[in-house]
Amino acid sequence: MPPSAIIVLGSVNTDLVIRSPRIPAPGETVLGGEYFQAPGGKGANQAVAAARAARDPVTFIAAVGDDEFGRAALNNFSRENLVSQYITTVPHQPSGVALIFVDGQGENAISVASGANLHLTPQHVDALPENLFAAAGVFLCCLESPIETVVRGLQRARAAGLITILNPAPALPEIATPEILALVDVLTPNAGEAALLTGRDGVEEAAQQLRNLGCGCVITTLGPDGCQITGETNVRIPGRKVTAVDTTAAGDAFNGALAVAVSEGLALEQAAHWATAAAAIAVTCSGAQPSLADRDEIETAVADLSE
């Protein structure tokens, strides 16, 4: 296979999804739901999103359990444009599982049992060959893997001169330090995550505080309102009006497509337009990975937006 321009480090889950009129409140049972199962996990979603949008294979670093869900995930990856030889199978551990409620407006509530994802260690990152990083241009990661493993990946990527993208989801305040954010070229929180990381509600104020801690640029995703780029200059990228069915993988679609666009040399504003189109497509379909667009779909959406 040709060398990968993009390396993704992250989680693998199986999503067990119930669509119902509303998300249950604590102690409440809501009847009339529709159930389905789909491959997911933020890392896997981002890797698959990138793989479908990229011309060349994308390398994915992850861990699964030696169980039915883990074997199914590996089988799914074999059908994507992915290099999966660096996915570790952890014996005697369950694969990650996410329980997802989706309401009638497409909003969701998610609880994750991480399982084997917690056993992806810095030692696994240390064992990766130098030529893997030398051939790549972009490193993308999120926070469903142990922080120390994510940091080690960022360190190796930075040492090899890669552009580093961190999607701080789920938001963990302990990453908001100069030691960690100095390793990040592009940070991609949503507005809620930016507020949790900084204690500030304003999008620009939170983003500027994160930049002050060391990251090169912040792209705050804003759901249907698009995204805000906060860097040397500030730019608002408008969203696209669509009918939302399931927002579960919107952020992952955004990050995977962003990594591809950046790896191909697009300026950050152009890359954000591309990523916003990918996210808009994702919310119109049910399920995480089933909703992720291929390159032709994204390019068509971008063309439609420019008309």
C-alpha positions in Angstrom: 0.0 0.0 0.0 1.2 3.6 -0.6 2.5 5.5 2.4 -0.1 7.2 4.5 -0.3 11.0 4.6 -2.5 10.8 7.6 -2.2 9.0 10.9 -5.2 8.7 13.2 -4.9 7.6 16.9 -8.1 6.9 18.7 -10.8 4.7 20.0 -12.9 1.9 18.6 -16.5 1.3 19.9 -19.6 -0.5 18.8 -22.5 1.9 19.0 -25.8 0.4 20.4 -28.3 3.1 19.4 -32.0 3.7 20.4 -33.9 6.3 18.5 -36.9 7.6 20.5 -39.1 10.7 20.7 -37.0 12.1 23.4 -33.9 11.3 25.5 -35.0 9.8 28.9 -34.6 11.9 32.0 -33.1 10.3 35.1 -35.4 7.6 36.3 -37.6 7.7 33.2 -38.4 5.0 30.7 -39.4 6.1 27.2 -41.2 3.5 25.1 -41.5 3.4 21.3 -37.8 3.4 20.4 -36.1 2.0 17.4 -32.8 0.0 18.0 -29.8 -0.5 15.7 -26.2 -1.3 16.0 -23.4 0.4 14.1 -19.6 0.7 14.2 -18.3 3.8 16.1 -15.8 5.3 18.5 -14.5 8.8 17.9 -11.1 7.6 16.7 -12.6 5.0 14.4 -15.1 7.5 13.1 -12.4 10.0 12.3 -10.2 7.4 10.7 -13.0 6.2 8.5 -14.1 9.7 7.7 -10.6 10.5 6.6 -10.2 7.2 4.7 -13.3 7.8 2.7 -12.3 11.3 1.8 -8.6 10.6 1.1 -7.0 9.4 -2.1 -4.4 7.3 -0.3 -4.8 4.9 2.7 -5.0 6.3 6.2 -3.2 4.7 9.1 -5.2 4.0 12.2 -3.7 3.3 15.6 -6.1 1.8 18.1 -7.0 -1.2 20.4 -9.9 -3.7 20.3 -10.8 -6.6 22.6 -10.5 -10.2 21.6 -14.3 -10.6 21.3 -17.1 -10.5 18.8 -17.2 -6.7 18.7 -13.5 -6.4 18.2 -13.4 -9.0 15.4 -16.4 -7.2 13.7 -14.5 -3.9 13.9 -11.4 -5.3 12.3 -13.5 -6.8 9.5 -15.2 -3.5 8.9 -11.8 -1.7 8.7 -10.6 -4.2 6.1 -13.3 -2.8 3.8 -12.2 0.8 4.2 -9.2 2.7 2.8 -7.3 2.0 6.0 -4.0 0.6 7.1 -5.1 -1.4 10.2 -1.9 -3.4 11.0 -1.2 -1.1 14.0 -4.5 -1.9 15.7 -3.8 -3.9 18.9 -6.0 -6.8 20.0 -6.0 -6.8 23.8 -6.7 -10.3 25.3 -9.1 -10.7 28.2 -10.6 -7.2 27.6 -14.0 -6.3 26.1 -14.0 -4.0 23.1 -15.4 -0.5 23.7 -19.2 0.0 23.6 -21.2 3.2 23.4 -24.9 3.3 24.4 -26.5 6.2 22.4 -29.9 7.7 22.7 -31.1 9.9 19.7 -34.2 12.0 20.0 -36.6 13.2 17.3 -34.5 16.3 16.5 -31.3 14.3 16.0 -29.7 15.3 19.3 -28.0 12.6 21.3 -26.8 11.5 24.7 -24.0 9.0 24.9 -22.4 6.8 27.6 -19.2 4.9 26.8 -17.6 1.8 28.3 -14.1 2.1 27.0 -12.9 -1.4 27.5 -9.8 -2.2 25.3 -9.4 1.5 24.4 -7.9 2.1 27.9 -5.2 -0.4 27.1 -3.7 1.5 24.2 -0.5 2.6 25.9 2.5 5.0 25.2 4.5 1.8 24.6 2.3 1.0 21.7 3.1 4.4 20.2 6.8 4.0 21.0 6.8 0.7 19.0 5.6 2.3 15.8 8.2 2.5 13.1 10.0 5.8 12.4 9.2 5.6 8.7 5.4 5.6 9.5 5.8 9.2 10.8 8.4 10.2 8.3 6.0 9.4 5.4 3.0 11.2 6.9 2.0 14.9 7.0 -0.9 15.0 9.5 -1.5 13.4 12.9 -5.1 13.4 14.2 -6.2 12.3 17.6 -9.1 12.7 20.2 -9.5 12.0 23.9 -11.2 8.6 24.1 -7.8 7.0 24.5 -5.6 7.5 27.6 -4.2 11.0 27.8 -0.6 9.7 28.2 -1.0 7.8 25.0 -2.4 10.7 23.1 0.4 12.9 24.4 3.0 10.4 23.3 1.5 10.3 19.8 1.5 14.1 19.6 5.2 14.1 20.8 6.2 11.7 18.1 4.3 13.5 15.4 5.7 16.9 16.4 9.2 15.4 16.4 8.7 14.1 12.9 7.4 17.5 11.7 3.7 16.5 11.2 0.8 18.9 11.5 -1.0 17.9 14.6 -4.8 18.1 15.1 -6.4 17.4 18.5 -10.1 17.0 18.8 -10.5 17.5 22.6 -13.5 15.2 22.9 -14.6 14.3 25.4 -13.3 17.5 27.0 -10.8 16.9 29.8 -9.6 20.0 31.6 -6.3 18.4 32.3 -5.2 18.8 28.7 -5.5 22.6 28.9 -1.8 23.1 29.8 1.1 24.6 28.0 3.0 21.3 28.0 0.2 19.6 26.1 -1.3 22.3 23.9 2.1 23.4 22.7 2.2 20.1 20.8 -1.0 21.0 19.0 -1.2 22.9 15.7 -5.0 22.8 15.3 -7.4 22.3 18.3 -11.0 21.5 17.3 -13.4 21.7 20.2 -17.1 22.4 19.9 -18.4 25.4 21.8 -19.3 23.4 24.9 -15.9 21.7 25.0 -14.1 25.0 24.7 -16.1 26.3 27.6 -15.3 23.3 29.7 -11.6 23.6 28.9 -11.4 27.3 29.8 -14.3 28.2 32.0 -15.3 30.8 29.5 -18.6 30.8 27.6 -17.7 33.1 24.7 -16.4 31.3 21.7 -13.7 33.8 20.8 -12.7 34.4 24.4 -12.3 30.6 25.1 -10.5 30.1 21.8 -8.0 32.9 22.5 -7.3 31.5 26.0 -6.5 28.1 24.4 -4.2 29.8 22.0 -2.5 31.6 24.8 -1.8 28.2 26.4 0.2 27.2 23.3 -1.9 25.7 20.5 -1.3 27.2 17.1 -5.0 27.6 16.0 -8.4 26.8 17.4 -11.3 25.8 15.1 -14.5 25.9 17.2 -17.3 23.8 15.7 -20.7 25.4 16.1 -23.1 22.8 14.8 -25.5 24.2 12.2 -23.8 27.5 12.5 -20.6 26.2 10.9 -17.3 26.9 12.7 -15.0 29.7 14.0 -11.3 29.8 13.1 -9.3 31.6 15.8 -5.7 32.1 14.7 -3.5 34.9 13.4 -6.8 36.1 11.9 -10.4 35.2 12.9 -12.8 33.8 10.3 -16.3 32.5 10.6 -17.2 29.6 8.2 -21.0 29.4 7.7 -22.9 26.2 8.2 -25.2 24.5 5.7 -28.9 24.2 6.3 -29.9 20.5 6.4 -32.5 18.4 8.2 -30.7 16.7 11.0 -31.4 13.1 11.6 -28.5 12.1 13.9 -25.7 14.4 15.0 -23.6 11.6 16.6 -20.7 11.7 14.1 -20.8 15.3 12.9 -17.7 16.3 14.8 -15.8 13.2 13.7 -16.8 13.8 10.1 -15.5 17.3 10.4 -12.2 16.3 11.9 -11.5 13.4 9.4 -12.3 15.7 6.4 -10.2 18.5 7.9 -7.2 16.2 8.2 -7.5 15.2 4.6 -7.8 18.8 3.3 -4.9 19.9 5.4 -2.8 17.0 4.3 -3.5 18.0 0.7 -2.2 21.5 1.3 -5.4 23.4 1.4 -5.3 26.7 3.4 -7.1 26.3 6.8 -10.1 28.4 5.7 -10.6 26.2 2.6 -10.1 23.1 4.7 -12.7 24.2 7.2 -15.2 24.7 4.3 -14.5 21.2 3.2 -14.9 19.8 6.7 -18.1 21.7 7.4 -19.6 20.2 4.2 -18.7 16.7 5.5 -20.3 17.3 8.9 -23.5 18.6 7.2 -23.7 15.4 5.2 -23.2 13.2 8.3 -26.1 14.6 10.3 -28.6 13.7 7.5 -28.0 9.9 8.1 -28.5 7.6 11.0 -25.5 5.9 12.7 -21.9 7.1 13.1 -19.8 5.4 10.4 -22.7 4.7 8.1 -23.2 8.5 7.9 -19.7 9.4 6.8 -19.4 10.8 3.3 -16.9 9.8 0.5 -14.8 12.3 -1.4 -17.3 12.7 -4.3 -20.1 13.5 -1.9 -18.0 16.1 0.0 -16.8 17.8 -3.2 -20.4 18.0 -4.6 -21.5 19.6 -1.3 -18.7 22.1 -1.4 -19.5 23.0 -5.0 -23.2 23.4 -4.1 -22.2 25.8 -1.2 -20.1 27.9 -3.5 -22.9 28.5 -6.0 
